[in-house]
Amino acid sequence: MHLSRNPARRRGFVVVATLSLIGGLLALPSAEADPAVTVKDVKNAFHQVEAMNEQVNQLGVQAKQTQAEIDDITGDIDHDLVAYTKQKNELSAAIVQQQMDAPLGPTVSLLNSSDPQEFLAGLGAVQALNSTRADALEQFGKTAKELKNRRAQLRDRKAELKAATKDAAAKRAEIRKKYDKAKAELATLTASQQALFDGGTTSLNFEPAASGRAKMAVNFALAQLGEPYSWGGTGPGSWDCSGLVMKAWAAAGISIPRVVGPQYAATQHISASQLQPGDLVFYSSMGHVGMYLGHGRVIHAPRPGRNVEITGLSGFSLFGRVG
């Protein structure tokens, strides 16, 4: 091929060739696009993210429990240290006083006594003194051992807390990656598919037929409609699924666990036909929970990027009654 000697003309050829190449690349399908992704796939991806969030929530519960144990053990150590110091000082003072009164020991002073009664009385006093000191030494030994054990427990609990904190941080990073992937998959859906995926509403066209504490829990949950989802959210202002139902029932004066799995375990298990407003509804994976309102409607905190909303029973297959 004969190339032009004109530099401007050569540059023109290069530009045209480059644009042609770019155009060809743009015409190719994206390596990340996946036309086979379905609404079900995207839902499963977000469910995995939420299930991992509940694992992080459980680690948070364990971390709080461990911290409470650390606080208790620290208090015990402080208490034992006061007793340890007092007993040690008393024993030290007694030993010093004995050496000042009788450098060779209290028994030596009795050897020069010519009065048998005085000798026997003095010997009895020495024996009583030694017995008292033996008891004090034994108690001091117990206190020292207890203090040592408590300090070992404290080291163990601090190591557990450090490990749980590290594990939670790793899971949060993994959650972020999975969430970004789920969002990318969501973006590949058509507009109609995305509307189907995000089919929740913030309006309710009936009054839930709840009473007593259940009504209080339902009213609290409904008051949070439209507030954003956040990982680990327990309000006020933002929520995750288990945080919302926990605080709703707390507003009714009933304490339930923080995490989905333990929440289900703490309820009376019922069938779908027995559902009443205020009952909790769960995914079988224990990755999501909502509160039943009646007429097949559920209030829940769905996922990041969405707000507390009302949806149907689709996906909820396990049911529990609080109280």
Beta strands, then each sheet from edge to edge (+ up, - down):
strand 1: 268-270
strand 2: 280-282
strand 3: 289-294
strand 4: 297-300
strand 5: 309-311
strand 6: 318-321
sheet 1: 1+ 6- 2+ 3- 4+ 5-
end
